[in-house]
Amino acid sequence: MRLHIVIRYVGIILLVNAVFLLLSAAISFFNGDSAFFPLAYTCLIAALFGAFPFVFVPKAKEISNKEGFAILVASWLLACLFGMVPYVMWGGEFTTTNAWFESVSGFTTTGSSILTNIEALPAGLLFWRSATHWIGGVGIIVFALAVMPTMGKVGLALYRTEISPLAAMNFRLQTKKTLQMILYVYVGLTVLETVALLLCGIPLFDAINHSFATIATGGFSTKNLSVAHYNSIAVETVILIFMILSGANFGLLFLAVLGDIRALFKSTVFRYYLIALTAGTALTVISLQGTVYSGWAEALRYGAFQIISVGTSTGFATADTNVWPPFAQLILIFFILQCACSGSTSGGIKADRVVLLWHAVKKRILKIEHPHAVVKAKIDYMAVDDDVLEASLLFIIIYIGIVFISSALLTVMGVDIMTAFSASAATMGNVGPGFGPVGSIGNFAQIPELGKWILTGDMLLGRLEIYGIFLFILLKFWK
């Protein structure tokens, strides 16, 4: 493996980080807060480490499998490593472990936090915290595409690692066009939500930060009470709408913007995504009315927001879900595991694989009924290869297995079973809140030190969709 080639492409990510660190430092400077020097110092170091290999190492015409996956994994790890430096230098609640946890949670768009007092952070650090969401949200899709033009056939392999085959079906343009398409949708949604929140009366700083967190389906807020701080139906409605859009496949959204809105509703996955959120919301509202909330309107307001927040892996909060009935909590657990669509910034198993699971079951039933028949699973009138079905089912099994193992390890450390399971599932799905102390209005500060490192591993595995890291480890030992 040519280490210098890997370093060159990793340098691109560090340069992107340096740009946002510079913006964060500028905000600190104009506000005169205490985060300026930590942010400026980290910006300088990231720029130097990113610029030297980018300038002095020539491009490679071909990149091997080892190099491709090394670039992918190393970029995420180094971005998180550099991202924690401002936290450590600033101090406060940020021990080394806590800073790593917050940085990984930001870049992987998980939104879990160790902070007990978010509003104590200076403005520059709050902006950097939200910016890690925005970088990580667009990075999970765009980074592989950005390096693909020089990667030959390896680019396709890396592309498939990043985006599920069903999502790839909706990205039929050339690499450059696809990259532009995703960036247009991502930036466009961010700008539109920022303007909408400003019209709702939110200050510009808060509007930008919450837009970064919404479009990246991350969930970091600038307020201790998250979105509940504003106690505004208008604000909640705007964020709710953009959470739904951010959980959809960006390729389909782009087609809708171009005028082909039918493409959205022709998609089996998108229809299932909307039906699942609608059904989950309806069942939750029925469960909440009369038990937690006295009226239907109140139950709908808080029930819909929390279901969609979790169902898109965003993780914003307007209610304490720890006091919800067990049935409503069970629905939340389902969405913590599933989340939204491939080709979006959402985490989790994803709606695509749930649809594939249903088609695999349907195919098996037909084969049992007609043993000699040639049965092909079809989605949107397109045949799905058996390899795709097998890979999706294997992913679900491995995914649930990792959640189980993480939960078991946390219980060994003295964490109660509900907190352990929900924390593992929420970090693996890049969702954010679980139940118990790590619930919608809680934080992860009480999790043991080793437990926090385990959960950050879950975040990275979930964001890289398991296979990225697994393939990197396997390829590392291939001769």
N, C-alpha and C positions, 0 to 999 in steps of 0.2 A: 504494500500500500504506500502511495506517495504522500507522505505526511504534509509536504509543502502545499500540495494541491488542496488537501482538506483544510489547511489553515487559511488558504486564500479565500475560500468560499465562506468559512466561518467568520472571517473578517468583515464580510458584507453585513452580517447580522449585527456585529459589534458597532459598525458605523451607523446603522439604523438606530441602535440603542443610544449612541452618542448624540444623535440629533434630538431625540426626545429628552435626554438628560440635559442638554443645553437649553431647551425650552423650559424645563422644570427649574433649572438654575436661574433663568431669566425671571420667572415668576417669583422665585424666592428673593431675587435682588430687588425687584420693584416693590415687593411687600416688606422688605427689610427683615425677613425671618431667619431663623437659625439653621435652615437647611441649605443655604447657598453654598457654603464651602464643601460639605459632603457631596452635593450634586455636581458642582463644578469640577472637583477633583476626580470624581468617577467618570465624568464626561471626558476629561483630558486623557485619562488612562484608557478608556474604551476606544477613543479616537485613535490613539497611538497604536494600540494592539490591532485595531481593525485596518488602519491605513497602510501600515508597512507591508504586510503580505499582499494586500490588494494592489499596491503600486508596484512592488518589486517581483512578485511571483507571476509569471505569464499564465495566460489561460490554457486550459487543457482541452484538446479536441475530443478526447474520450475519457470517461471516468468509470472505473471498475465498480462492481457491486459493493465491495468493501468500502471504497472511497465514498460512494453515494450515501450509504447508510451511516458512515462515520460523520459525514457532513451534517446529515439530518440530526443525529443524536447529539453530537458535540455542540451544534448551534444552540439547541435548547438548553443544554447543561450550562454552557458558558454564558448565555443570556441571563439565565437565572442566577448564576454566580456573580456576574457584574451587577445585576439588579439588586442584590442584597447589600452591596457595599454602602450605598447612601444610608440605608437603615442602620447598619452597624455603627457607622461613623456618627450618626445623629444621636443614637443611644435611646433613652427612654425605656420602653418595654422591649426593645429589640436586642435580645441576646443573639448570639450567633445562630442558634437553632431557630429562634423566632423570626429572625431576619430571613433566613433561608426559606422557612415555611411561607412567609408573606410574599417573598419574591416568586417562588414556584407557583403559589396560588394565583398570583397576578398573571404571570406569563401563560399559564395553562388555562386561564379564564375560569378558574374554579370558584374564587370568591370567598373561600373559607378564610377566617382571620383569627389572629391571636390577640388582636387589640381589644382592650377593655374600654378605651377612651379614644375613639377615632378622631374626635374633634380637637384633641390635644396636639395633633400633628400640624406642622406649619403648611402653608398653602403649597409651596413647592414640592414637598414630599407627598402631599395628597394628590397633586397632579401627576407626579411620577408613578404613584401607586395605580392610578387609573390608566395611565399611559401604558403600563405593562400589560394591562388587559387588551388595549387596542392593538398593540404590537403583536401580542400572542394570538389574538383572534384572527387577524388577517394573515399572520405568519403560518398558521397551521395549514392553510390552503395554498397561499401564494408562494411561500418560500420554495417549495419543491418546483413549482412552475417557473419561478424566476431563474433557477439554475439549470432547468431542463434543456434549454437551447444548446448547451455545450456538453450535454451528458449522453447524447445518442440514445441507444436502446435502454441504458440504465435509467434515463429520465422517465421512461414509461413505467419501469419497475417501481421507482420511487413515487411516481404519481399514483400508482395503484396502492402503494402502502399508505399514502396520505388520505386518499379518498376512495370510498367503497366503490365497487364496480357499478352499482346502481346509480350512484352520484355521477360517475364518469360518463354514463350514458347521456347525461344532460349537458356535458361539456364537449361538444362536437367540433368546436372551432380549433384553429391552429393555436399553438401554445401562447404566442404573443397576444392573440385576440382574446384567448381565455383569461389571461392575466389581466388585461385591460378591463374586461367585462366584470371580473370579480372586484377589482379596485373601484370601478365606477359605482357598483352597487354598494360596496362597503362604505366608501366615503360619502356617497349620496345619502344613504340612510342615516349616517352620523350627523350630517349637516341638517337634514330635515328634522330629525328629532331634537337637535339643539334649538332650532328655531321654534318648534312647537312648544318646548318646555319654557322658552323665553316668553312666549305668548301666554303661558300659564302663570307667569309671575315669578319664576325661579331666577335667581341671579345668574349672570353669564357663566361664572366659574362653576357653579353647581350644575348648570345645564350641560356644559361640555363634559364634565366628569361623569355625570349619569348617562350621557349619550355614549361615551366611550364604553362604559360598563354594560349598557343594554345591547348595543350592536355586536359587541364581542361575546355576548351572553355570559358575562363575568359576574357582576353583582356587587363589586366594591362601591360603597357609597361614601360620601363626605360627611355623613351624619351617623351618630351612634344608633339612632332608631331606623336607619335605612330610609326607605321611601315613606314610612309611617311618620317621619318627622314633619312632612309637609301637610299631612292630614287634608289632602286635596283630591277630590274625585277626578278633576281635570288632569292633574299630574299623573295619577294612577292610570287613567284611561290612555293617555299618550304613551306611557311606558309599556302598558299592556299590549297595545297595538304593535309597537316596534319590537317587543319581545317575540310576538308571533311571527312577524316578518323575518326577524333575524334567525329564527329556528327553521325557516324554509330553505330549500335548495337555491343557492344564489344564481345558478344557471337558469332556473325557471323564473326567478324574479326578474332577471335581465330580459328574458323573452317577454314577460308581462309588461315591462317598461317600454319595450319596443312596439307594444300594441297587441301582442299575441297573449292576451290574458287567459285564453282558453287552454294554453299549454299548462298552466298551473293546475287547473281542475281536471285536465285529462290524466294527470299523474296519479297513479294508484297510491303512491306513498304520500303525496301531499293531501289527498282526500282522506286517507287513513289518519294522518297527522291531525287534521282539523276535527275529524269525527272523534278521535280519542280525547282531544282536549275538551271538546264540547260535552261528551259523555262524562268524562271525569269531573268537569265543572258541575254539571247537573246533579250527579250523584253526591258530590261534596256539599253542594248548597242544600240539598234535601236533608243530608246528615247534620248540617250545622244549624239549620233553622229550628228554633225551639229548644236547642240544647246549649249552644254557645251564643247565638244571636236571636233576638226576639222577633225580628222582622225578616221578610224575604229579601228586601232590598239590601239590608246590611249583610246578610249571609251571602248574597250574590257578589257584592262588592269585594269582600275579603276572601271568599272562597275562590272566585274566578282569578283574582290576582295571584294568590299563592299557588294554585294549580298550574297556571300558565308560567309563572316564575320558575317553578321546579320543572315543569314539563318541557321548558326550553333550555334548562340548565343554567338559567340566569342567576337565581338565588336572591333577588331582592325580597324584602319583607315588609308587610303592612299589618301582620297579625302574629300572635304567638301560637304556633301550631302545636305546642306541647299540651295545650288545654283542649285540643280538638278531640272528638270521639275517635275510638279505635278504627272504625270503618273509614273515616275521612283520612286518618293517618296512613291506613293501608293503601288508599288510592295514591297518596303522596309518595309512598315507597315504590309503587309501580312506576310512577313517572321519574323518580330518582334513578331507577334502573334503566328505563327506556330512553328518556329525553326526546330530542327532536330529530331532524332529518340530516342525512349525509349531504355534504356539499354546503353545509352551513357552518357556523362557528360553535354549534352545540356539541356537547360530549355525550356520554352514555352509550348504551348498546345501539341506539338509534332506531327510529321508526322503520327505516329500510330493512333492517335485519329482522324485525318483528314481522313485517310483511313477508319476507322470505321464509321465515319459520312457518308461517301459516301455509304458504304454497308448498313447502317441503312436506308438511303433514298431509295436505290435500293430495299431493302426488303419491305419497306412500299408501294412502287409503285406496286410491284408484289402482295402484299396482297390486294390492292385495285382492281387489275385486276382479281385476283383469291381469293375471300374472304375465301373459305373453304380449300385452300391449306396450307400445312405445309411448311413454308418457313424458311430456316436457312441461316443466313449470314455466308459465308465461306471466309477465308483468307488462302492462301497457302494450299488449299484442306482440311483445318481443320475448323470444325464448331465453330462459336463463340457463346458462351452462351448469352442469352438475358440479363442476369445480367451484363455481361461485356459491352454490347452495352449501356445499361441504365446508368451504372456508367460513361462511357466515355462521353456520351451526357450531363449528369448532370455536369460533370467536366467542359466541355466547357462553359456551361451556367454560372456556378459559377465563372469561370475564367474571362469571359468577364464582368460579373457583378462587380467583384472586381476592374477591370481596370476602369470601368465607375465611381464607387464610389470614387476611389482614384483621378481620374481626376476632378470630381466635387469638392472634398475637396480642391484640389490645386487651382482651379479657384476662389474659395471663398477667398483664401489667396492673390489673385491678380495676379496669374500666367496666362499667356495667354493660350487659349484653345489648340493650337497645342503643345506648350511646356508641358502643363499639361497632355494631352493624351499620347504623345510620351514618356514622362518620366515615367508615370504609366505603360504603356505597356512594355517599355524596362526594367524596374526593375522587374516587375512581370514575365517577360520571361527570366530574368537573361541575358539579351542581352548587356546592357551597354548604348550605345548612342541612343538618340532620335533625335529630331529636335529642331531648335531654339538655345537658349543658351546651351542646353544640347546635341547639335548635335555631329557629329563625331569628330570635332576638338575643341569642347567646353568642359564644365564640369558642375557639379551640384552645384557649389559654390553659385550661385545666388538664389537657391531655399530657401524659408523661413525655419527657424529652425524646426517648426512643420511639414512642408512638408517633410523634410529629414527623420524624424522619421516615417512618413506614408510610404514613399518609402522603407525604410528598412524593414518595415512590409511586403510590397509587395515582396521584395526579398526573405524573409524567407518563405512566403506562396508559392511563385513560386518554390523555391528549394525543399521544402518538399511536393510539389504537392498538396497543400491545405488540402487533407484528413488527413495527418499526424497531423497537428495542430488542425484541427476540431475534429478529434477523440480523441485527447488528452484532449481538453476542455470538450467534452461530457463525456468522461470516468471519468474525475475529479469529476463530479457531480453525477455519478452513485453510488448508494449504493450497 
